[in-house]
Amino acid sequence: MSAPTLSSRKATGPRPGHPGPARRDSAREEFLRAVRRNISAHGFLIGAVLCFTLFSWYPMVREFILAFQKNEDGTTTWAGWSNLTYVFNDPAFWQAWRNTLLFTVLALLLGFVVPFVVAVVLNEFRHGQGYLRLLVYLPVMLPPVASVLLFKYFYDPGYGLFNRILAIFHLPEQQWLQDTSTSMLSVVIAATWMNMGGATLIYLAALQGIPGELYEAAELDGAGLLRKIWHVTIPQTRLILSLLLLMQIIATMQVFTEPFLLTNGAGPEGSTTTVVYLIYQYAFNFNNYGSAAALGLVLLVVLAGFSAVYVRLSRSSED
C-alpha cells in the first residue's frame, strides 16, 4: 500500500478550523440578508444619532468650550475663569437665581398639585371623560405665544378680564404685571394653565391603572375620599409623581417664554428676570457670548447635581 501523498490530503477537503468556500459564501449571504432586513431600522437609528449629535451633543460641547473663551473684535482668545468670575460678580446673577427659585416653588405649588387634583376629579366621571380630557389638553395644543398674549390681555389693568371679575365682587383692581408683588405670581398662573394638560393626562392614565379592589377594600375599612387618596392613590402613583416632579423642576428652572412675553423679560424692578433670560441678555443684548455660556454651564451643573441627588434619594427610599 502506498503512503498518502500531499495531493491526496488536499483532495480530502479543507483543514480543520478553516471554513470552506461554500461556508464562507453562506455566511456572507446571511450577513447581507440581515443588513437588507434591518436597513430601514439602521437608517432611522443613524438619523436619530445625527440629530442628537448636531442639535444636542455638539451645542453642549461648544458651550463648554465657549464658557472659557472670549471673543473681541472677531478674535477668540482663551479667557480661563474670567467669564465665571464676571457672572458671579454680577448683581443680576443672584437676583435671577432668586426669581428662578421663587418661580420654581410657586410653579410646584400650582403646576404640580393642580394637575393631580384635576386628574382625580376627571377620574370620578363615568361619562364624557373623552371631551373633558380634550378640554384639559386644549391649552397645550395652542401655540405658546398665542396663550401668553391671551393672558396678557387678561392681565391688562384697564379692560382685562381678571380686573373685571374683581370689579364684580367690588374688590380693588390689581396691576398684575406692573406690580412687583404680583408679577411673578401672574407669570406662574399663565405657565400653569399652558402646561398642565400633559401632566393631567399622565396622572389620569396612572389613576386608571390602579385596581378597583384597593378602593373597595378602603371603603370597607371606612375610609373617606381624602383617606383613599392618601393611602391608595398617592402610593400607587408614587413613581409617576416622582418622575413628573423631577421633570417639572428642570423645566421651571429653564423658564423663558412666559416672562419674556408677559413682562418683557425683566419685569418691574427686575422681579421676573430668570436665569435663562439673563443668558439671553448676555448673548444678544451685551454680545457677551462667553458669559452667556458660562451662566448656561452653571445652570447645567445645578440641574445635574439636583437630578443626581434626587435619583440617589429615590433609590434609597425604594431600598
C-alpha positions as CSV (number, residue, x, y, z in Angstrom):
1,M,0.0,0.0,0.0
2,S,1.4,3.4,-1.0
3,A,1.7,6.2,1.6
4,P,-0.8,9.1,1.2
5,T,0.6,11.9,-0.8
6,L,0.2,15.7,-0.3
7,S,-2.2,15.9,-3.3
8,S,-4.4,13.2,-1.8
9,R,-4.7,15.1,1.5
10,K,-5.7,18.3,-0.3
11,A,-8.4,16.3,-2.1
12,T,-10.0,15.2,1.2
13,G,-11.2,18.7,2.0
14,P,-10.2,21.8,3.9
15,R,-8.1,21.5,7.0
16,P,-9.9,21.6,10.4
17,G,-10.5,25.2,11.6
18,H,-10.6,26.7,8.1
19,P,-14.1,27.2,6.6
20,G,-14.5,26.2,3.1
21,P,-15.6,28.5,0.3
22,A,-19.2,27.3,0.5
23,R,-19.4,28.1,4.2
24,R,-17.9,31.5,3.7
25,D,-20.4,32.3,0.9
26,S,-23.2,31.1,3.1
27,A,-22.1,33.4,6.0
28,R,-21.7,36.3,3.6
29,E,-25.2,35.8,2.2
30,E,-26.7,35.5,5.6
31,F,-24.9,38.8,6.6
32,L,-26.2,40.6,3.6
33,R,-29.8,39.3,4.2
34,A,-29.6,40.6,7.8
35,V,-28.4,44.0,6.5
36,R,-31.2,44.2,4.0
37,R,-33.7,43.1,6.6
38,N,-32.6,45.8,9.1
39,I,-31.5,48.6,6.7
40,S,-34.6,50.7,7.5
41,A,-34.0,50.4,11.2
42,H,-30.3,51.3,10.8
43,G,-31.3,54.3,8.7
44,F,-33.7,55.6,11.4
45,L,-31.0,54.9,14.0
46,I,-28.3,56.8,12.1
47,G,-30.7,59.7,11.5
48,A,-31.5,59.9,15.2
49,V,-27.8,59.8,16.2
50,L,-27.0,62.6,13.7
51,C,-29.9,64.7,15.0
52,F,-28.7,64.3,18.6
53,T,-25.1,65.0,17.6
54,L,-25.9,68.2,15.7
55,F,-28.6,69.7,17.9
56,S,-27.8,68.3,21.4
57,W,-24.3,67.0,21.9
58,Y,-22.4,69.4,19.7
59,P,-24.0,72.5,21.3
60,M,-23.3,71.2,24.7
61,V,-19.6,70.6,23.9
62,R,-19.5,74.0,22.1
63,E,-21.0,75.8,25.1
64,F,-18.5,74.2,27.5
65,I,-15.6,75.4,25.3
66,L,-17.1,78.9,24.8
67,A,-17.5,79.3,28.6
68,F,-13.7,79.6,28.8
69,Q,-13.2,81.8,25.8
70,K,-13.6,85.4,25.0
71,N,-14.4,86.9,21.6
72,E,-13.4,90.5,20.9
73,D,-13.3,92.1,17.5
74,G,-13.7,88.8,15.9
75,T,-10.7,87.3,17.7
76,T,-11.2,84.4,20.0
77,T,-8.9,84.1,23.0
78,W,-8.7,81.8,26.0
79,A,-10.3,83.5,29.0
80,G,-9.9,80.9,31.7
81,W,-12.2,81.5,34.7
82,S,-12.8,85.2,33.9
83,N,-16.2,84.6,32.4
84,L,-17.4,82.7,35.5
85,T,-15.9,85.4,37.7
86,Y,-17.8,88.0,35.8
87,V,-21.0,86.1,36.1
88,F,-20.7,85.5,39.9
89,N,-19.8,89.2,40.5
90,D,-22.8,90.4,38.5
91,P,-25.6,91.5,40.9
92,A,-28.2,90.4,38.3
93,F,-26.9,86.9,38.7
94,W,-28.1,86.5,42.3
95,Q,-31.4,88.3,41.6
96,A,-32.0,86.0,38.6
97,W,-31.5,82.9,40.8
98,R,-33.8,84.2,43.5
99,N,-36.5,84.8,40.9
100,T,-36.0,81.4,39.3
101,L,-36.2,79.6,42.6
102,L,-39.3,81.6,43.5
103,F,-40.9,80.7,40.2
104,T,-40.0,77.0,40.8
105,V,-41.6,77.0,44.2
106,L,-44.8,78.7,43.1
107,A,-44.9,76.5,40.0
108,L,-44.7,73.4,42.1
109,L,-47.4,74.6,44.4
110,L,-49.7,75.2,41.5
111,G,-48.4,73.4,38.5
112,F,-47.7,70.1,40.4
113,V,-50.7,70.0,42.7
114,V,-53.4,71.3,40.4
115,P,-53.0,68.8,37.5
116,F,-53.1,65.9,40.1
117,V,-56.3,67.3,41.6
118,V,-57.9,67.8,38.2
119,A,-56.9,64.2,37.2
120,V,-58.5,62.8,40.4
121,V,-61.7,64.7,39.6
122,L,-61.8,63.6,36.0
123,N,-61.2,60.0,37.1
124,E,-64.5,60.1,39.0
125,F,-66.5,60.9,35.9
126,R,-68.1,58.0,34.1
127,H,-69.5,59.8,31.1
128,G,-68.0,62.4,28.8
129,Q,-64.4,61.8,30.0
130,G,-63.1,62.0,26.5
131,Y,-64.5,65.5,26.0
132,L,-63.1,66.6,29.4
133,R,-59.7,65.3,28.5
134,L,-59.7,67.2,25.3
135,L,-60.8,70.4,27.2
136,V,-58.0,70.0,29.7
137,Y,-55.4,69.3,27.0
138,L,-56.5,72.1,24.7
139,P,-54.1,74.8,26.1
140,V,-51.2,72.6,25.3
141,M,-52.2,72.4,21.7
142,L,-52.3,76.2,21.4
143,P,-49.1,78.0,20.3
144,P,-47.3,79.2,23.4
145,V,-47.1,82.8,22.1
146,A,-50.8,82.9,21.5
147,S,-51.5,81.6,25.0
148,V,-49.2,84.1,26.6
149,L,-50.7,87.0,24.6
150,L,-54.2,85.8,25.7
151,F,-53.1,86.1,29.3
152,K,-51.5,89.5,28.7
153,Y,-55.0,90.6,27.6
154,F,-56.5,89.1,30.8
155,Y,-53.9,90.9,32.9
156,D,-54.5,94.3,31.3
157,P,-55.2,96.9,34.1
158,G,-57.7,98.8,32.1
159,Y,-60.0,96.3,30.3
160,G,-58.5,92.9,31.4
161,L,-60.8,90.0,32.3
162,F,-59.3,89.5,35.7
163,N,-59.9,93.1,36.9
164,R,-63.4,92.9,35.6
165,I,-64.1,89.8,37.7
166,L,-62.6,91.7,40.7
167,A,-64.9,94.6,40.0
168,I,-68.0,92.3,40.0
169,F,-67.1,91.4,43.6
170,H,-66.3,95.0,44.5
171,L,-62.6,94.2,45.0
172,P,-59.8,96.6,44.2
173,E,-58.2,96.3,40.8
174,Q,-54.7,94.9,40.5
175,Q,-51.6,95.9,38.4
176,W,-50.9,92.3,37.7
177,L,-47.8,92.6,35.6
178,Q,-46.8,96.1,36.7
179,D,-46.6,95.4,40.4
180,T,-43.5,93.6,41.9
181,S,-45.7,91.8,44.4
182,T,-47.9,90.1,41.8
183,S,-45.8,90.0,38.6
184,M,-44.2,86.6,39.3
185,L,-47.4,85.0,40.5
186,S,-49.1,86.2,37.3
187,V,-46.4,84.5,35.3
188,V,-46.8,81.3,37.2
189,I,-50.6,81.3,36.7
190,A,-50.2,81.7,33.0
191,A,-47.5,79.0,32.8
192,T,-49.6,76.6,34.9
193,W,-52.6,77.0,32.6
194,M,-50.5,76.5,29.5
195,N,-48.7,73.3,30.6
196,M,-51.0,71.4,33.0
197,G,-52.7,69.4,30.2
198,G,-49.9,66.9,29.6
199,A,-49.3,66.2,33.3
200,T,-53.1,65.8,33.9
201,L,-53.4,63.1,31.2
202,I,-50.4,61.3,32.6
203,Y,-51.8,61.3,36.1
204,L,-55.2,60.2,34.7
205,A,-53.6,57.3,32.9
206,A,-51.8,56.3,36.1
207,L,-55.1,56.6,38.2
208,Q,-57.0,54.4,35.7
209,G,-54.3,51.7,36.2
210,I,-55.0,51.4,39.9
211,P,-57.0,48.2,40.7
212,G,-60.5,49.0,41.9
213,E,-60.2,46.3,44.6
214,L,-57.9,48.6,46.6
215,Y,-60.6,51.3,46.7
216,E,-63.2,48.8,47.6
217,A,-61.1,47.5,50.5
218,A,-60.5,51.1,51.7
219,E,-64.3,51.7,51.6
220,L,-64.9,48.6,53.7
221,D,-62.4,49.9,56.2
222,G,-64.4,53.1,56.4
223,A,-62.0,55.4,54.5
224,G,-63.4,58.6,53.1
225,L,-62.3,60.4,49.9
226,L,-59.2,62.1,51.4
227,R,-58.0,58.9,53.1
228,K,-58.4,56.9,49.9
229,I,-56.3,59.5,48.1
230,W,-53.7,59.5,50.8
231,H,-53.5,55.7,51.4
232,V,-54.3,54.3,48.0
233,T,-54.0,56.9,45.2
234,I,-50.7,58.6,46.1
235,P,-48.8,55.3,47.0
236,Q,-49.9,53.7,43.8
237,T,-48.8,56.7,41.7
238,R,-45.6,57.4,43.6
239,L,-43.3,56.6,40.6
240,I,-45.2,58.9,38.2
241,L,-45.4,61.6,40.8
242,S,-41.7,61.4,41.4
243,L,-40.8,61.4,37.7
244,L,-43.0,64.4,36.9
245,L,-41.7,66.3,40.0
246,L,-38.2,66.0,38.7
247,M,-39.2,66.9,35.1
248,Q,-41.2,69.9,36.3
249,I,-38.3,71.3,38.5
250,I,-36.0,71.0,35.5
251,A,-38.5,72.7,33.2
252,T,-39.4,75.5,35.6
253,M,-35.8,76.4,36.2
254,Q,-35.4,77.0,32.5
255,V,-38.5,79.2,32.1
256,F,-38.1,81.9,29.5
257,T,-41.1,82.3,27.2
258,E,-43.7,83.4,29.8
259,P,-41.7,86.2,31.5
260,F,-40.2,87.3,28.2
261,L,-43.6,87.9,26.6
262,L,-45.6,89.0,29.6
263,T,-43.2,91.3,31.3
264,N,-40.6,91.9,28.6
265,G,-38.2,89.6,30.4
266,A,-37.1,91.7,33.4
267,G,-40.4,92.8,34.7
268,P,-40.9,95.7,37.2
269,E,-37.6,96.3,39.0
270,G,-36.2,93.0,37.7
271,S,-38.8,91.0,39.5
272,T,-39.3,88.4,36.7
273,T,-35.7,88.2,35.5
274,T,-34.8,84.5,35.3
275,V,-31.5,82.7,34.8
276,V,-32.4,81.8,31.2
277,Y,-33.4,85.4,30.4
278,L,-30.1,86.6,31.9
279,I,-28.3,84.2,29.5
280,Y,-30.4,85.8,26.7
281,Q,-29.3,89.3,27.8
282,Y,-25.6,88.3,28.0
283,A,-25.7,86.8,24.5
284,F,-28.0,89.0,22.4
285,N,-28.1,92.4,24.3
286,F,-24.5,92.6,25.5
287,N,-22.9,90.4,22.8
288,N,-21.0,88.6,25.7
289,Y,-21.3,85.0,24.5
290,G,-18.6,83.8,26.8
291,S,-20.5,84.9,29.9
292,A,-23.7,83.6,28.5
293,A,-22.1,80.2,28.0
294,A,-20.6,80.3,31.5
295,L,-24.0,81.0,33.1
296,G,-25.5,78.2,31.0
297,L,-22.8,75.9,32.3
298,V,-23.6,76.9,35.9
299,L,-27.3,76.1,35.3
300,L,-26.4,72.8,33.8
301,V,-24.3,71.9,36.8
302,V,-27.1,72.9,39.2
303,L,-29.7,70.8,37.4
304,A,-27.4,67.8,37.0
305,G,-26.5,68.0,40.7
306,F,-30.1,68.2,41.7
307,S,-31.0,65.3,39.4
308,A,-28.2,63.1,40.8
309,V,-29.3,63.8,44.4
310,Y,-32.9,63.2,43.6
311,V,-32.1,59.8,41.9
312,R,-30.0,58.8,44.9
313,L,-32.7,59.6,47.4
314,S,-35.3,57.8,45.2
315,R,-33.1,54.6,45.1
316,S,-32.5,54.7,48.9
317,S,-36.3,55.1,49.6
318,E,-37.1,52.1,47.3
319,D,-34.5,50.0,49.1
